[in-house]
C-alpha cells in the first residue's frame, strides 16, 4: 500500500504532530513499509494455527488468596470527619 504526502500531512494533523517538509518522505516510506508488512501478514494462511497469548507454555504463579493483614478499619476511621455504618462519608462533588 502506498501512502502519499497528503496522507502523512493529514495523519500528522490528526495526531497533532509537527512534521517538517524534509521529513515527510522518510515518514511516507516508513509507514508504507509498515502497511506492506501488515498486508503480508494478513495474507498468511493461519488456519490450523492455535492462537496463544505467549510463545512459552508458562503458567502464572499466583499467591493464595488469603487475608494477611488485620482489620484496622476502626483505627483508620477515627481520623475521618464523617463515618456511617463503617463507611467513609465524603461531600457530594457532582450534582
OpenMM code with the backbone's topology and positions (N, CA, C; nanometers):
from openmm import Vec3, app, unit

residues = "UNK UNK UNK UNK UNK UNK UNK UNK UNK UNK UNK UNK UNK UNK UNK UNK UNK UNK UNK UNK UNK UNK UNK UNK UNK UNK UNK UNK UNK UNK UNK UNK UNK UNK UNK UNK UNK UNK UNK UNK UNK UNK UNK UNK UNK UNK UNK UNK UNK UNK UNK UNK UNK UNK UNK UNK UNK UNK UNK UNK UNK UNK UNK UNK UNK UNK UNK UNK UNK UNK UNK UNK UNK UNK UNK UNK UNK UNK UNK UNK UNK UNK UNK UNK UNK UNK UNK UNK UNK UNK UNK UNK UNK UNK UNK".split()
positions = [
    Vec3(0.0854, -0.1174, 0.0000),
    Vec3(0.0000, 0.0000, 0.0000),
    Vec3(0.0895, 0.1231, 0.0000),
    Vec3(0.0615, 0.2135, -0.0879),
    Vec3(0.1435, 0.3341, -0.0937),
    Vec3(0.0717, 0.4497, -0.0239),
    Vec3(0.1507, 0.5252, 0.0461),
    Vec3(0.0981, 0.6415, 0.1176),
    Vec3(0.1505, 0.7654, 0.0474),
    Vec3(0.0666, 0.8638, 0.0371),
    Vec3(0.1040, 0.9878, -0.0311),
    Vec3(0.1390, 1.0956, 0.0703),
    Vec3(0.1988, 1.2013, 0.0199),
    Vec3(0.2396, 1.3148, 0.1021),
    Vec3(0.1194, 1.3743, 0.1765),
    Vec3(0.0060, 1.3825, 0.1075),
    Vec3(-0.1145, 1.4384, 0.1695),
    Vec3(-0.1613, 1.3521, 0.2863),
    Vec3(-0.1451, 1.2193, 0.2739),
    Vec3(-0.1843, 1.1285, 0.3823),
    Vec3(-0.1001, 1.1536, 0.5074),
    Vec3(0.0302, 1.1723, 0.4871),
    Vec3(0.1189, 1.1982, 0.6009),
    Vec3(0.0806, 1.3293, 0.6685),
    Vec3(0.0521, 1.4304, 0.5892),
    Vec3(0.0122, 1.5603, 0.6472),
    Vec3(-0.1177, 1.5467, 0.7262),
    Vec3(-0.2125, 1.4702, 0.6733),
    Vec3(-0.3409, 1.4522, 0.7422),
    Vec3(-0.3223, 1.3737, 0.8716),
    Vec3(-0.2411, 1.2679, 0.8669),
    Vec3(-0.2139, 1.1879, 0.9874),
    Vec3(-0.1455, 1.2740, 1.0928),
    Vec3(-0.0483, 1.3536, 1.0501),
    Vec3(0.0229, 1.4420, 1.1431),
    Vec3(-0.0734, 1.5430, 1.2045),
    Vec3(-0.1637, 1.5961, 1.1249),
    Vec3(-0.2614, 1.6922, 1.1779),
    Vec3(-0.3542, 1.6254, 1.2799),
    Vec3(-0.4032, 1.5067, 1.2470),
    Vec3(-0.4932, 1.4364, 1.3390),
    Vec3(-0.4228, 1.4001, 1.4695),
    Vec3(-0.2927, 1.3675, 1.4604),
    Vec3(-0.2156, 1.3306, 1.5793),
    Vec3(-0.1563, 1.4523, 1.6491),
    Vec3(-0.1838, 1.5692, 1.5930),
    Vec3(-0.1310, 1.6953, 1.6482),
    Vec3(0.0213, 1.6916, 1.6564),
    Vec3(0.0850, 1.6467, 1.5461),
    Vec3(0.2306, 1.6402, 1.5364),
    Vec3(0.2793, 1.7419, 1.4357),
    Vec3(0.3906, 1.8028, 1.4660),
    Vec3(0.4535, 1.8946, 1.3715),
    Vec3(0.5627, 1.8182, 1.2981),
    Vec3(0.5473, 1.8033, 1.1673),
    Vec3(0.6455, 1.7328, 1.0854),
    Vec3(0.6965, 1.8301, 0.9805),
    Vec3(0.8275, 1.8398, 0.9714),
    Vec3(0.8851, 1.9302, 0.8715),
    Vec3(0.8711, 1.8685, 0.7321),
    Vec3(0.8721, 1.9542, 0.6321),
    Vec3(0.8590, 1.9087, 0.4931),
    Vec3(0.9719, 1.8135, 0.4555),
    Vec3(1.0895, 1.8332, 0.5134),
    Vec3(1.2039, 1.7476, 0.4809),
    Vec3(1.1860, 1.6048, 0.5323),
    Vec3(1.1079, 1.5879, 0.6398),
    Vec3(1.0890, 1.4553, 0.7000),
    Vec3(0.9751, 1.3764, 0.6380),
    Vec3(0.8906, 1.4406, 0.5604),
    Vec3(0.7726, 1.3730, 0.5053),
    Vec3(0.8097, 1.2521, 0.4188),
    Vec3(0.9096, 1.2591, 0.3308),
    Vec3(0.9438, 1.1392, 0.2516),
    Vec3(0.9857, 1.0202, 0.3390),
    Vec3(1.0578, 1.0473, 0.4476),
    Vec3(1.1002, 0.9387, 0.5376),
    Vec3(0.9783, 0.8750, 0.6046),
    Vec3(0.8860, 0.9590, 0.6533),
    Vec3(0.7643, 0.9066, 0.7158),
    Vec3(0.6798, 0.8304, 0.6144),
    Vec3(0.6747, 0.8810, 0.4920),
    Vec3(0.5973, 0.8135, 0.3881),
    Vec3(0.6525, 0.6731, 0.3633),
    Vec3(0.7836, 0.6626, 0.3518),
    Vec3(0.8459, 0.5322, 0.3279),
    Vec3(0.8258, 0.4380, 0.4463),
    Vec3(0.8455, 0.4893, 0.5691),
    Vec3(0.8309, 0.4052, 0.6888),
    Vec3(0.6881, 0.3528, 0.7037),
    Vec3(0.5905, 0.4406, 0.6877),
    Vec3(0.4508, 0.3967, 0.7016),
    Vec3(0.4111, 0.3012, 0.5894),
    Vec3(0.4616, 0.3247, 0.4682),
    Vec3(0.4332, 0.2325, 0.3576),
    Vec3(0.4920, 0.0947, 0.3865),
    Vec3(0.6141, 0.0921, 0.4416),
    Vec3(0.6759, -0.0362, 0.4771),
    Vec3(0.5959, -0.1090, 0.5848),
    Vec3(0.5490, -0.0351, 0.6849),
    Vec3(0.4705, -0.0964, 0.7928),
    Vec3(0.3401, -0.1537, 0.7380),
    Vec3(0.2713, -0.0760, 0.6549),
    Vec3(0.1453, -0.1247, 0.5991),
    Vec3(0.1684, -0.2416, 0.5039),
    Vec3(0.2801, -0.2415, 0.4345),
    Vec3(0.3143, -0.3555, 0.3489),
    Vec3(0.3355, -0.4818, 0.4303),
    Vec3(0.4020, -0.4678, 0.5452),
    Vec3(0.4222, -0.5827, 0.6332),
    Vec3(0.2884, -0.6341, 0.6878),
    Vec3(0.1991, -0.5426, 0.7221),
    Vec3(0.0670, -0.5835, 0.7714),
    Vec3(-0.0090, -0.6588, 0.6624),
    Vec3(-0.0014, -0.6102, 0.5392),
    Vec3(-0.0672, -0.6807, 0.4283),
    Vec3(-0.0078, -0.8194, 0.4085),
    Vec3(0.1240, -0.8273, 0.4187),
    Vec3(0.1915, -0.9569, 0.4034),
    Vec3(0.1494, -1.0527, 0.5140),
    Vec3(0.1399, -1.0037, 0.6363),
    Vec3(0.0985, -1.0888, 0.7473),
    Vec3(-0.0476, -1.1299, 0.7334),
    Vec3(-0.1319, -1.0395, 0.6834),
    Vec3(-0.2733, -1.0714, 0.6647),
    Vec3(-0.2936, -1.1772, 0.5579),
    Vec3(-0.2026, -1.1832, 0.4611),
    Vec3(-0.2154, -1.2800, 0.3523),
    Vec3(-0.1707, -1.4197, 0.3935),
    Vec3(-0.1069, -1.4318, 0.5090),
    Vec3(-0.0573, -1.5613, 0.5546),
    Vec3(-0.1738, -1.6498, 0.5983),
    Vec3(-0.1703, -1.7761, 0.5566),
    Vec3(-0.2744, -1.8716, 0.5947),
    Vec3(-0.2507, -1.9171, 0.7382),
    Vec3(-0.3416, -1.8825, 0.8274),
    Vec3(-0.3270, -1.9192, 0.9686),
    Vec3(-0.4300, -2.0224, 1.0132),
    Vec3(-0.4999, -2.0821, 0.9176),
    Vec3(-0.5931, -2.1875, 0.9568),
    Vec3(-0.5141, -2.3021, 1.0143),
    Vec3(-0.5580, -2.3560, 1.1232),
    Vec3(-0.4884, -2.4668, 1.1871),
    Vec3(-0.3830, -2.4224, 1.2869),
    Vec3(-0.3627, -2.2924, 1.3000),
    Vec3(-0.2670, -2.2415, 1.3983),
    Vec3(-0.3456, -2.2029, 1.5224),
    Vec3(-0.3086, -2.2601, 1.6344),
    Vec3(-0.3790, -2.2324, 1.7582),
    Vec3(-0.3372, -2.0962, 1.8135),
    Vec3(-0.4341, -2.0086, 1.8414),
    Vec3(-0.3992, -1.8786, 1.8999),
    Vec3(-0.3360, -1.8986, 2.0374),
    Vec3(-0.2406, -1.8122, 2.0701),
    Vec3(-0.1773, -1.8232, 2.2010),
    Vec3(-0.1482, -1.6839, 2.2538),
    Vec3(-0.1386, -1.6756, 2.3845),
    Vec3(-0.1098, -1.5480, 2.4486),
    Vec3(0.0386, -1.5280, 2.4687),
    Vec3(0.1140, -1.6366, 2.4714),
    Vec3(0.2576, -1.6285, 2.4970),
    Vec3(0.3261, -1.7438, 2.4252),
    Vec3(0.4439, -1.7212, 2.3673),
    Vec3(0.5094, -1.8300, 2.2942),
    Vec3(0.5556, -1.9443, 2.3826),
    Vec3(0.5758, -1.9199, 2.5085),
    Vec3(0.6142, -2.0266, 2.6009),
    Vec3(0.4907, -2.0741, 2.6752),
    Vec3(0.4795, -2.2006, 2.6968),
    Vec3(0.3634, -2.2557, 2.7662),
    Vec3(0.3844, -2.2382, 2.9163),
    Vec3(0.3838, -2.1138, 2.9609),
    Vec3(0.4112, -2.0832, 3.1011),
    Vec3(0.2804, -2.0623, 3.1764),
    Vec3(0.2814, -2.0995, 3.3009),
    Vec3(0.1673, -2.0788, 3.3882),
    Vec3(0.1979, -1.9644, 3.4839),
    Vec3(0.1005, -1.8799, 3.5093),
    Vec3(0.1183, -1.7691, 3.6023),
    Vec3(0.1186, -1.8221, 3.7448),
    Vec3(0.2232, -1.7879, 3.8179),
    Vec3(0.2285, -1.8285, 3.9580),
    Vec3(0.1464, -1.7297, 4.0389),
    Vec3(0.0451, -1.7784, 4.1043),
    Vec3(-0.0428, -1.6931, 4.1827),
    Vec3(-0.0265, -1.7243, 4.3301),
    Vec3(-0.0365, -1.6215, 4.4095),
    Vec3(-0.0304, -1.6429, 4.5541),
    Vec3(-0.1685, -1.6848, 4.6021),
    Vec3(-0.1724, -1.7445, 4.7171),
    Vec3(-0.3006, -1.7856, 4.7752),
    Vec3(-0.3818, -1.6622, 4.8111),
    Vec3(-0.5110, -1.6692, 4.7891),
    Vec3(-0.5995, -1.5569, 4.8188),
    Vec3(-0.6374, -1.5628, 4.9664),
    Vec3(-0.5455, -1.5150, 5.0500),
    Vec3(-0.5626, -1.5223, 5.1945),
    Vec3(-0.5404, -1.3827, 5.2528),
    Vec3(-0.6232, -1.3450, 5.3490),
    Vec3(-0.6058, -1.2166, 5.4167),
    Vec3(-0.4790, -1.2232, 5.5002),
    Vec3(-0.3902, -1.1254, 5.4800),
    Vec3(-0.2631, -1.1270, 5.5521),
    Vec3(-0.2491, -1.0114, 5.6510),
    Vec3(-0.3421, -0.9165, 5.6488),
    Vec3(-0.3350, -0.8032, 5.7404),
    Vec3(-0.4575, -0.8037, 5.8306),
    Vec3(-0.4386, -0.7500, 5.9502),
    Vec3(-0.5525, -0.7451, 6.0426),
    Vec3(-0.6421, -0.6267, 6.0081),
    Vec3(-0.7669, -0.6370, 6.0475),
    Vec3(-0.8658, -0.5334, 6.0204),
    Vec3(-0.8394, -0.4126, 6.1108),
    Vec3(-0.8097, -0.2977, 6.0503),
    Vec3(-0.7829, -0.1756, 6.1258),
    Vec3(-0.8811, -0.0647, 6.0886),
    Vec3(-0.9989, -0.1030, 6.0433),
    Vec3(-1.0963, -0.0055, 5.9972),
    Vec3(-1.1295, 0.0980, 6.1039),
    Vec3(-1.1563, 0.0538, 6.2250),
    Vec3(-1.1944, 0.1485, 6.3311),
    Vec3(-1.0831, 0.2477, 6.3595),
    Vec3(-0.9604, 0.2002, 6.3598),
    Vec3(-0.8470, 0.2885, 6.3851),
    Vec3(-0.8342, 0.3930, 6.2734),
    Vec3(-0.8506, 0.3530, 6.1485),
    Vec3(-0.8395, 0.4459, 6.0364),
    Vec3(-0.9552, 0.5453, 6.0345),
    Vec3(-1.0734, 0.5007, 6.0774),
    Vec3(-1.1899, 0.5885, 6.0711),
    Vec3(-1.1964, 0.6860, 6.1873),
    Vec3(-1.1105, 0.6720, 6.2855),
    Vec3(-1.1074, 0.7678, 6.3960),
    Vec3(-1.0730, 0.9078, 6.3456),
    Vec3(-0.9900, 0.9163, 6.2429),
    Vec3(-0.9479, 1.0452, 6.1894),
    Vec3(-1.0429, 1.1006, 6.0838),
    Vec3(-1.1396, 1.0226, 6.0421),
    Vec3(-1.2306, 1.0657, 5.9357),
    Vec3(-1.3294, 1.1680, 5.9897),
    Vec3(-1.3593, 1.2708, 5.9115),
    Vec3(-1.4554, 1.3709, 5.9572),
    Vec3(-1.5969, 1.3165, 5.9696),
    Vec3(-1.6325, 1.2181, 5.8854),
    Vec3(-1.7681, 1.1656, 5.8897),
    Vec3(-1.7674, 1.0180, 5.8488),
    Vec3(-1.8320, 0.9343, 5.9335),
    Vec3(-1.8383, 0.7902, 5.9095),
    Vec3(-1.9803, 0.7438, 5.9386),
    Vec3(-2.0257, 0.6472, 5.8573),
    Vec3(-2.1589, 0.5908, 5.8829),
    Vec3(-2.1572, 0.4442, 5.8433),
    Vec3(-2.1972, 0.3572, 5.9335),
    Vec3(-2.2043, 0.2126, 5.9100),
    Vec3(-2.0722, 0.1567, 5.8586),
    Vec3(-1.9616, 0.2050, 5.9111),
    Vec3(-1.8309, 0.1549, 5.8720),
    Vec3(-1.7791, 0.2081, 5.7405),
    Vec3(-1.8462, 0.3084, 5.6849),
    Vec3(-1.8045, 0.3668, 5.5574),
    Vec3(-1.7661, 0.5134, 5.5748),
    Vec3(-1.6653, 0.5582, 5.4994),
    Vec3(-1.6293, 0.6987, 5.4990),
    Vec3(-1.7348, 0.7772, 5.4227),
    Vec3(-1.7802, 0.8895, 5.4800),
    Vec3(-1.8741, 0.9762, 5.4096),
    Vec3(-1.7956, 1.0956, 5.3568),
    Vec3(-1.8183, 1.1269, 5.2313),
    Vec3(-1.7495, 1.2399, 5.1680),
    Vec3(-1.8537, 1.3357, 5.1136),
    Vec3(-1.8164, 1.4635, 5.0997),
    Vec3(-1.9117, 1.5602, 5.0437),
    Vec3(-1.9448, 1.5286, 4.8985),
    Vec3(-2.0660, 1.5612, 4.8592),
    Vec3(-2.1081, 1.5378, 4.7214),
    Vec3(-2.0287, 1.6311, 4.6305),
    Vec3(-1.9732, 1.5751, 4.5225),
    Vec3(-1.8916, 1.6541, 4.4315),
    Vec3(-1.9683, 1.6875, 4.3037),
    Vec3(-2.0456, 1.5927, 4.2549),
    Vec3(-2.1203, 1.6100, 4.1314),
    Vec3(-2.2690, 1.6165, 4.1644),
    Vec3(-2.3361, 1.7133, 4.1073),
    Vec3(-2.4795, 1.7272, 4.1324),
    Vec3(-2.5591, 1.6466, 4.0339),
] * unit.nanometer
topology = app.Topology()
chain = topology.addChain("A")
for resn in residues:
    res = topology.addResidue(resn, chain)
    for name in ("N", "CA", "C"):
        topology.addAtom(name, app.Element.getBySymbol(name[0]), res)
